[in-house]
Amino acid sequence: MLMVPVRQLGEAERGAVERILDLDPFAAAQVAERVAANGLSWWRADGRVLGYGTRDNLESLCWLGGQVTPVCAGRPAIAAFAEALGAEERTCSSIVGRADGVLGLWERLSGRWGPARDVRPNQPLLATGAVPQVAPDPDVHPVRAGEIDALFPAAVAMYTEEVGVSPLAEDGGRAYRQRVAELVRARRAYARIVDGQVIFKAELAVVTRRTAQIQGVWVEPAWRGRGIGVAAMAAVVRDALARVAPTVSLYVNDYNAPARRVYERCGFRSVGTFATVLF
């Protein structure tokens, strides 16, 4: 008897889900963190995990929450996930993950979920497990609780510049400030502060047992072009490797040549290509 290829997965299938996530630890990091924190019970999680394959042979996953992320999804799985997702109204704010899966989903869903606000088809996915050979900036440090007020305006500026909308738009920034505070409490937010102003910031936005994923890298515009990024990033990578995870990873827009040069000097190597569709 043929099984329905796409189904919502529950806690009983957690082992199979973790096996798929381990096959792609860098691209699946965001999903892996959520599964580790909340499991697969619908009432505990902030999203659903759809599975493709038989009950005896789970082949692919798709996270459906605030974002949609396909994991280890070939063309048949992408077609099946798109059919299932297209039967619902869009509730996510983005589709993000390996480029082949994201762009395959978007090709099939754009007529039902479109239009997109932005499509970024080529975002190099980078990783390193080695301490950078460049000297770290000694003034870059995990942000302290008393420094949140200094960090928050820089975080808002970074988000607005990167995503294209302000995180203050919906609720005056309360939810975003809470997220920033959570990262600070977890010692996952870094900054260099000069005269009370953040001139560099970055966060370990995702942490799993396999990798710490850096997001939110930002240099205050007046300080750009001065060469502070390499030493600052080296400090973040060095601390993350020593204290948090065995590897550090990130993804970057292909057109951001200055950032890509910084990451290369800090020892990052290519481990694939991401794509992002923003709504």
N, C-alpha and C positions, 0 to 999 in steps of 0.2 A: 504494500500500500504506500503510495507517495505521500510524503509529509508536506505541509504548507511550508514554503521555503523561508518566509519571514515571520518571526513571532517575537513577542516581548519576553525577555528573559527574566528569571527570578533567582532568588538566593540559592535554590537547589542546583543551579547551573553555574555557580560562581567559579568553581574550579576550571571549567571549560572557558569561561570568560577571561580569567587571569592567564590562561595558557595563550589565548589569542593576543592579549595585551603585551605579554612578554615577547612575542614575535617581533614587535615594532616599538621598543621602549621609548624612543625619542618622539616619534609622530603620535603615539598613543598616550603620551604622558598626562595630558589633561583629563582624559577619560580614566586612566589608571588611578589618578589621585582621587577622583570622585568615588570610584568603586571602592577603593581602600578605606575611605572615610565613612561612606554611607551604605555600602553593600548594594544589593540589587532589589531590596524590598521597596515597592513603589511608594509606601508611606514614609520611608526614611530618606529616599534619594531626592535630589533636585532635578532629576531627569529620568528618562527611560533608556534602557539598552535593548535595541532590537538585534536579533540574531538571524543569520542566514545559514541554512544547512539543516541537516537532519538532527534529531535529538542525539544520535550517536556520533555525529561528525559535524560539529559547529565549525564553520569556515570563516565567517566574517561577522563584524559587529558594526552597529551604527548608534552613536549616542545622540539622543534627542532631548534637548533641554533649552537653556538660553542660547546655546549654539548647537549646530548639527556637526558631528564628526564621524566620518566613516573610518573603519580600521580594518586593514588587511582585506580590502574589498576589491575583487576583480570585477570585470565587466558584468557577468551575470548577477553578482551580488548588488552592484550599483543599480542595475535595472530593476531588481526586485525591491531594493530599498526605496528607489524613486517612486515606484508604483504605490508602495505603502504610505510614504510621506505625502505624496500628491493627493491622497484621499482626505487629508486633513488640511485645515487652514494653517498658514504659517504662523508660528508663535516664536520662532527663534529670531535673534538679531544678526546671526551670521552663520555661514557654513565654512568650516576651517578644517584643514588636515592635508594629507598628501595630495598633491596637485591632481593626479589622475582621478582619484576618487571624488574630490570636490568639484572639479570641472565636469566630470561625468554626471554627477548629480544635478549640477546647475543646468547642463544641457537639457536634461529631461524635465526639470522643475521650473525653469524660467517662465514658461508660458502660464503656469499656475501660481507661482510665488513672486513673479517679477512685479515691477522692475527692481533691480538692485541699485543701491546707492553707489556702490563701487565694486569692481571685480579686480583682484590682484592675483594674476595667474602664475606669477613666478617669484616665489619667496624662498631663497636658499635656506635649507634647514641645516644647521651647523652644530657640532658637538666637539667636546674635548674632555679627556680624562687626565691631562698633563698640566702641571703647574706652569704658568706662563714664564717664559725666559726673560721677559722685561720686568723691570723693578716696579713694584706696586706703589700706588700713591698712599702714603701713610695717613693722610687726612680723610680718606674714604673709610667709613665705618658703618656698622649697623645702626640705624636711626634709633634714638632713645625716645622714650615716651614724651619727654618734655620738648622734643623737636618736631612733633606732629604738625603744629601750627606753621612751622617753616616749610615742612615737606609738602603740605596739602596744596598750596598754590602751584608748586612745581609739578605735582602729579596732575592737577587739572590742566595745566598748560601742555604737558606731554600728551595726555589723552586727547585733548582737542586737536592738537597738531597731527597726531597719528591716525585717529579714527575719523576725524572730520566733523564731529559733533561734540558739544560740551557735556560732561557728566553732570553738570549742574541743572540740565534742562528739565528733567522730570520731577525731581523732588527737592530741588535746591542743593543737591549734592550730598544729602544725608547718607544714602546707601553707599555712595562712593567713598565718603569719608570713613564710614564704618569699615569698608574693605581695606583702606589704607591703614587704619588703626590696627586691624587684625594682623596685617603683614608686619607692622612695627612690633607688636607684642610677640610675634613668632620669631623676631630677629631675622626677617626675610626682606627687609627694606634697607637699602644702602644710600648714603649720600655723602657728598663733600659740601660743607657749609662754610661760607666766607662772609664775615660781618653779618650774620643772621640770615643770609640768603643762600638757598640751595643752588649750587652751580653745576652739580652732577647728581643724578639719581638713577637707580635701577632696582628692580625687585626680583626675588625668586618667586615668581607668581605661581609656579607649579612645582611641587616636590613629590617625588616617588622614591622607592627604594633603589631605583635604577638611575635617576637623573634629577637635577634641579634645573628647571627651565627659566631662563632670564627673560623678563619682559620689562617694558616701561623704561628703556634706556633713554636718557635725555640729558643734554647739556644746555645750560642757559644760553640763549642766543648771543649775548654779548661776549661770552667766553668761547664760542666756537671758533675754530681755526687756530687756536693756541696750542693744540697738541696735548690737551689734558685727558683725552678720552682713553688712550692706550693704558696709561698708568692706572687710571680709575677703574677700567674694566679688569685689569690684571689683579687689582685688589679684591674685586668682587669674586672673580673666578678662584683666586687663591683661598679665600675664606670659605666659599661654598664647597670646594673640594675637601678642605680640612675638616669642616664642621657638619656638612649637610648630606652630601651624596657623592657617589664615586665618579660621576660625570656631570658636566654642565652643558646645557644645550640652549638653543634659541633659533628663531627664524627672523629673517630680515627682508625688507623689500629689495628686489634686485636692482632698482635704480638708486639706492642709497649707497653710493660708492664710498663716501667717507666712513660710514659705519662698517662696511664690509672690510675696508683696509684695517680698521681698528681690530676687528675680530680675527682677521688673519694674523696680525702681529701677536695676538694673545693666544695663538695656537689652535684656533677652531678649524675643523675640517668639514667638508661637505658630507652629509649623510642623507641627502635627498632634497626634494623640492616640495614646499608647501604651496597652497593657494588659499585665498580668503575671498568670500563673497559677503559684502556688508549690506544690510538693509536699513 
